[in-house]
Amino acid sequence: MDKLLPCPFCGAEESTDEGATGIWVWWLSESGSPWFAQCECGARTHFKFTKEEAIKVWNHRVAPNETLRSELGTFDIDLEPNELERLREEG
């Protein structure tokens, strides 16, 4: 897959025109490495060795929250006022 999916944060689409708004795949040096995908909203991938890797990472999506909630169910947790602090300290 060489087409970028829309931005998961702002919904921008892939841009094919240099200087236009949207999502781009860029490289940092004339040697063509490293590559990364970046959106106009500032979201971007980590650096990758190939353009294909950058696109693959950008297109990776996690399950939507609704799916996770339906699979995991609802958790109701009642904590005493100092209980949350104690749990954080215990790590």
N, C-alpha and C positions, 0 to 999 in steps of 0.2 A: 504494500500500500504506500503510494507516494503522495497522496493527498492528505493535507492536514485537516483534522476535525476542528469544528468551531471551538473557540476558547471556552473552557468550562467556567470561567469567572465572569466574562462580559459578553460572550456570545459572538465576538468578532469572527469573521470568516477569513480564509486564506487569501493573501494578496499576491498577485503575480506582477503588479506594477511597482517598480522601485519608487519609494517615496510615498506610496499610497498608504491608507490606514488598513489595519488588519493584522494578520499573522505572517511572519516570514521565517525562513530558515537561513541562517547566516554562518559564515566562517570567519575566524579571527585573523588569519594570515593568508598570504598569497599561496602558501603550500596547501591550503584547503583544509587545514585542521587547526584547532578543534571546531566542530559544528555545534550549533544550538538553535532551538526554535524560540522565538519571542513574539509576544503579542503587543499591540499598541497600549494595552492597559498595564504593561509591565511584567506580566506573568511570563516565565521562561523556563526552559529546561536546563539541566546541568550540561556541561560540555561533553560532547561525544566525538569519537574518532571519525565517524562517517555521517553524511547527510541522512542516510537511511536510518541509522541509529537515533539521530535527533528526532526524526519524524515518528519513529516507533515509540519513543519515550513520550513525545507530546501527545500522541494519540491514545496512550494508555489511560484508561479511566477506571475508577473504583466503582463499586455498586452504589447506586443512589441511596440516600438515607431511608427512603420509603421501603426499599427492598430489604435493607438491613433490619429495620424495625419489624417488618413482617416475619423475617426469619428468626430473629432473636427474641421477639416479644418485648413487652414493656417491663422495665425495672423501676420499682419504687423503693427508694432508699431514704429512710428517716434517720438522721444523725443528730446526736446530742450536740450542743453548741461547740464543745471542744474536741469532739470526735474527729472531725475532718482534719483539724490541725495535727492531731496525734497520728492519723493515718499517713499524712504527708511526711511527718518526721520519720516514721518507720520505713518509708519508701517502698 
